[in-house]
Amino acid sequence: MIFKTYIKTGDIMKKYLCIFLCLLFSIINVQAVDFQGKAYIVMDSYNQTVLEGKNQDYVQSVASISKIMTAIVAIENGDLDDEYEIGEEVNQAWGSGVYIHIGDHINLRDLLHGLLLRSGNDAANVIAKNVGGDIATFVKMMNEKAQALKMTHTHFSNPTGLDEEDAGNQSTVYDMALLMSYCSQNSIFNDIVMKESYKREDGGGREAAHAYPDEGCPKEGNAAQEKGTHDAEGPAEGRGVPERVGEQMVRRLIRYP
């Protein structure tokens, strides 16, 4: 009897607490907080209509978000089953990687997963060298793709997004939203970025794992997220999340504290 009374009392207290909170929020003047980042955009991916945004044409380094372009150029110009031998190009990459070594053999499918799920800079260079013939030619292909997609304020200098040794990759939230809108229509791209983890087909290397942060990013629909910090440019964060909420949207955020 005492236990039952305790349960009922607890339920009553919860009800009173809910009523109190409802009354409290009804009398408090709640205002939307202005977005504090440098730039952001919300775009309808089906017709590229901008629904909301700030500083949409502000040009800045897009860091590792560049790998979205690296991936789509590779997908459209390579074969997933093509196997490459790793060369000196991996020594030109640092930071996040997928732990591949000179002399290893790995296919494009594995490299793309490492590129998009672990933001592998070594994977980016291997992809660029083998799909483009050399890294410089691949970067040219990236810029040609940007022009084709009418990304008029975008220029790529490398396939990784690293910018310590050159100007890095420059773009805007609008241009990157155009890119993400385009990529979200590609079934191979979608298949990769939907995964939370992936193990190399040859069983080598470390598992390419990608976990969504506790920030409400949807796991339904197609989702790609990149997050990078580079000392040369200061802390930077970028998000590109296509999601289905009645219709497909692309949100693109690049912010500097």
N, C-alpha and C positions, 0 to 999 in steps of 0.2 A: 504493500500500500504506500509506504514511504517513497519507494522508487517511482511508482506511477505518478505520485504527486509532484515529484521533482521534475519528471519529464513534462508534465502539463505546465508547471510553472516556467520551465525553460522556454516552452513554445510561446507562452503568453508574453514573456519578456522579449522574445524575438519580434513578435508582432508589434509591441509597443516601440521597439527600437526602429523598425521600418517606418512606422507612422511618424516618429520623431524626425527621422532623416528626411522624409518627404516634405514635412512642414518646414524644416530648416532650409532645404534647397529652394523651397518656394518663396522664401522671404529674402534669401541672399541674392544680390545682384551678380549673376554669373556672366562673365564676359570672355569671349574667345581671346586667346593669347596670340599675339602676332608672331608669325614664323620668324625665327631668329637666324636662319641660315642665309648663305649668300644667294642661292638660287634654287628654285624647284619648279616642277611642272606636273600637271595631271593631264594626260592625253587619252582620247578615245582611239584605241589602236586600229579600229576598223577604217576610220576615215581621217585620222590624224587631226581631229578637232581638239584644240586646246580648251580644256574646261576651266583650268585655273593655273596660275603660275606667277613667278616672280623672277625678274632678271633673266628671262628665257634666253637671251642672246649674249649673256655675259661669258666671255671666253676665259677658260682656266684649264689647268692640268686635270685630266680625268683619271690619272693613275691606273690602277688595275682594272678599272671598268673597261679600259681599252681592249681587254681580252675577249669581250663580246664580239668585236670586229674581227679579231684574230680567229676566233672560232668559226664565224660564219663564212669567212673567206676560205678557210681550210675545208669546211664541210662542202662548199660548192665547187671546190677545185681539186679535191683529193678523194681517195677511196678509203673507207674506214678499215679495210683489211690490208692496206699497204703497210709493209713492215719496214722500219728504218733502223739503220745502225747509228747509234749515238756517237757524235764526234765532238770536236773541240768547242762547238757552239754552246755546250752546257757550261763551259768555263766563263762565258760572257754573261751569265745570269747569276744573280744572288738574291737573297731574301727567300720568300716562300717558294717551295719546290716540291717535286714528287720523287726526289732521291734516285734519279737515274744517273748512270755513269758511262763514261766513254767505253765503247765496245758492247754495251747492252743492245739488244734488239727489241723493239717495241712497236706495236702497230698504231695507226692514227686514232683508232677508237679509244685505246687506252690513254693516249696523249691528250685527246680532247676532254676526257673525264678529269684528268689531272689538271688540265688548264682551267676548266670552269668550276670544279668542285673544290680544288685546293689552291686555286690561283697560282699554279706552278709556272714560275718564270723560266725554269729550265725547259719545261714542256713547250712553252711559247716559242723559244728559240729553235728547238728541234723541229717543231711544226713549220716554222717560217723557212728554215733552211731547206727542208725536204719538199714542201709543197711549192715553194717559190723558186727553188733551185739555189737560191741564196737569200739571206735575210733582207738585203736591200731591195731585191726584186719583189719579195713578199710585201714589204712595207709599201712599195709602189702600188701593188694590187689592193692593199687596204685603202689607200687614198683614192684610187679609181672607184672602188666600191662606195666610198663616202660621197664622191661626186655623183654617182649614179642614183644614190638615195637622196640627193639634194641636201646633203649635210654641208651647207655653204660656209659654216664657220669652224670647220674641223680640219685638223692636219695631224697625221700620225708620223712619228719619227722612229718608232720601234714597235715590236709585237707584244712587249711585256707591260708597258706603262711606267717602267722605271725612268726617272728623269734626272738622276744625279749627274750623268755625263753628257746629256744633250737637253734640248728644250722640252723634251717629253712629248706627250700627246695632248694637244689642245682641242677643246671642244666646248659645247654649250649643253645645257640641260635639254633644250629643244632638239638639237641634233641627235643627242644620245637617246632621246625618247623615240625619234624617228627610227633609229637603228634597232632599238629594242622592239618596237612595233613590227618591224620587218622580220626580225629573228623569231619572234613568237609565232610566226606562221610556218616555220620550218619544223617538220616532225622530228628530225634527228636532234636538232638543238633542244627542242622541248623534252625529248626523251632523256637527255643528259641532265638538264637542269632540274627536272622533277625529282631526281634521286637524292637521297640523303647520304648514301654511301655507295662505294663501288670498289671492287677488287680487281686488280689487273688480271687479264685473261691468262697470262703466263704464270700467274701466281707470285710474281716477283714484286719487289718494292713494298712500300707501305700503303695501306688502304687509303684510297682517296675519299675522305669523309667531309661532309658539309652539313653543319647543323644550323638551323635557323635560330637567330637570337630571340630572346623573349620580348619581342616587340610587336607581336600581332601579325607577323608576316604570314599570309595564307599558304596552306599546303595543298589547296585544291586549285585547279587551273594550272597554268604554266608559270613557273617562277624562276627567276635568275637573280642572284644577289652577289654583289662584289663589295668588298670592304677593304680599304688599304690605307696604310700610313707610311709616309716617306719623309725622312728628316729634311730633305732638300726643299720640300714644299710645305712643310708643316702638316699637322694632322688633317686628314681629309677623309670624308666618308661619302660613298655613293650608293644609291639604291636604285635598282630597276626592277619593279615588281609588276608583271602583268597579272591581273587577277580577274576572276569572273564575279561580278556583282550585278547581275542582270545583263550586263554586257562587259566586254573585255576592256580593261583600262591599262594604261602604262603610267606608272608613277616614276618620276626620275628626280632624285635629290642629290645635290652636291653641296656640301656645307663646310665652311671653315669656321671654327670657334673664334 
